[in-house]
Amino acid sequence: MIGYTTLGTNDLPRAAAFYDALFAVIGAKRLMEFDRGYAWGVSHDKPGFGVLRPFDGQPATVGNGVMVALVVDSQEKVDALHAKALALGATDEGAPGLRGGGFYAAYFRDLDGNKLNAFCMG
């Protein structure tokens, strides 16, 4: 049901470098470039992820309760994505681990303070 998600940034070059390096860990790449931002994914027919300067020209802000969850296919990729995010300057919001019901997840905030989650089932 999800086609794509977007998060706001106030520093597009910094955000682009962060996500280029982060998504390389899971085989995603930059698929689209706009005057206000970029989009990444594994292919154009799968859900994508974008980072943009806000359309209204106002500063990007973090939404309270907003989080983007990135599904991967192994606990090792959850661990690697979380570790790479922290190495790139993200802040830890929850170390990798089982959260119950076979849900393995890790949480972090990107350089703009947006909350993300990497997870797999099983």
C-alpha positions as CSV (number, residue, x, y, z in Angstrom):
1,M,0.0,0.0,0.0
2,I,2.9,2.4,0.6
3,G,4.3,4.0,-2.6
4,Y,6.9,6.2,-1.0
5,T,7.7,8.3,2.0
6,T,9.4,11.6,2.3
7,L,11.2,13.4,5.2
8,G,12.1,17.0,5.3
9,T,15.7,18.4,5.5
10,N,17.2,21.8,6.1
11,D,20.6,20.7,4.6
12,L,20.0,18.8,1.4
13,P,23.7,18.1,0.6
14,R,24.3,16.7,4.1
15,A,21.1,14.6,4.0
16,A,21.9,13.3,0.5
17,A,25.4,12.2,1.6
18,F,23.9,10.5,4.7
19,Y,21.3,8.6,2.8
20,D,23.5,7.7,-0.2
21,A,25.9,6.0,2.3
22,L,23.2,4.5,4.5
23,F,21.1,3.0,1.8
24,A,24.2,1.5,0.1
25,V,24.3,-1.0,3.0
26,I,21.0,-2.5,1.9
27,G,21.5,-2.2,-1.9
28,A,19.2,0.8,-2.4
29,K,20.4,3.7,-4.6
30,R,19.4,7.2,-5.6
31,L,16.7,6.8,-8.3
32,M,15.4,10.3,-8.7
33,E,16.7,13.9,-8.3
34,F,14.6,17.0,-8.0
35,D,15.4,20.6,-7.5
36,R,14.3,20.2,-3.8
37,G,15.5,16.7,-3.0
38,Y,16.3,13.1,-3.9
39,A,14.6,9.7,-3.8
40,W,16.1,6.3,-3.2
41,G,15.0,2.8,-3.7
42,V,15.8,-0.7,-5.0
43,S,13.7,-0.2,-8.1
44,H,11.0,2.1,-9.5
45,D,8.3,-0.5,-8.9
46,K,9.0,-0.9,-5.2
47,P,8.3,1.6,-2.4
48,G,10.8,4.5,-2.3
49,F,12.2,7.0,0.2
50,G,12.7,10.7,-0.4
51,V,14.4,13.6,1.4
52,L,13.2,17.1,0.3
53,R,13.4,20.7,1.3
54,P,9.8,21.6,2.3
55,F,7.6,22.8,-0.6
56,D,6.4,25.8,1.3
57,G,9.9,27.2,1.8
58,Q,9.6,27.0,5.6
59,P,12.1,25.1,7.7
60,A,11.8,21.3,7.9
61,T,10.7,20.2,11.4
62,V,10.4,16.7,13.0
63,G,6.9,15.3,13.4
64,N,6.2,14.1,16.9
65,G,5.1,10.4,16.5
66,V,6.2,10.2,12.9
67,M,8.6,7.4,12.0
68,V,9.6,5.7,8.8
69,A,10.2,1.9,9.0
70,L,12.6,0.3,6.6
71,V,12.1,-3.4,6.0
72,V,15.1,-5.6,5.4
73,D,15.5,-9.4,5.0
74,S,17.8,-10.3,7.9
75,Q,18.8,-9.4,11.5
76,E,22.3,-8.8,10.1
77,K,21.1,-6.1,7.8
78,V,19.1,-4.4,10.7
79,D,22.4,-4.4,12.7
80,A,24.4,-3.1,9.7
81,L,21.9,-0.4,8.9
82,H,21.8,0.8,12.5
83,A,25.6,0.7,12.8
84,K,26.1,2.6,9.6
85,A,23.5,5.3,10.6
86,L,25.3,5.9,13.9
87,A,28.7,6.0,12.1
88,L,27.3,8.7,9.8
89,G,26.2,10.8,12.8
90,A,22.7,9.6,13.5
91,T,21.6,9.3,17.1
92,D,20.6,6.0,18.7
93,E,16.9,5.6,19.6
94,G,17.0,1.9,20.4
95,A,19.7,-0.7,19.8
96,P,19.0,-3.7,17.5
97,G,17.1,-6.5,19.2
98,L,14.0,-8.6,19.4
99,R,10.9,-6.7,20.3
100,G,8.5,-9.6,20.6
101,G,6.6,-11.8,18.1
102,G,9.7,-12.3,15.9
103,F,10.0,-8.5,15.3
104,Y,13.7,-7.6,15.2
105,A,14.3,-3.9,15.0
106,A,16.6,-0.9,15.6
107,Y,15.8,2.8,15.9
108,F,17.7,6.0,15.1
109,R,17.3,9.6,14.2
110,D,18.9,11.0,11.0
111,L,20.9,14.2,10.9
112,D,17.7,16.3,10.8
113,G,16.2,14.5,13.8
114,N,13.8,12.4,11.8
115,K,13.1,9.0,13.4
116,L,13.7,5.8,11.4
117,N,13.4,2.1,12.2
118,A,15.1,-0.8,10.4
119,F,13.3,-4.1,11.0
120,C,12.8,-7.7,9.8
121,M,10.4,-10.4,10.9
122,G,11.8,-13.7,12.2
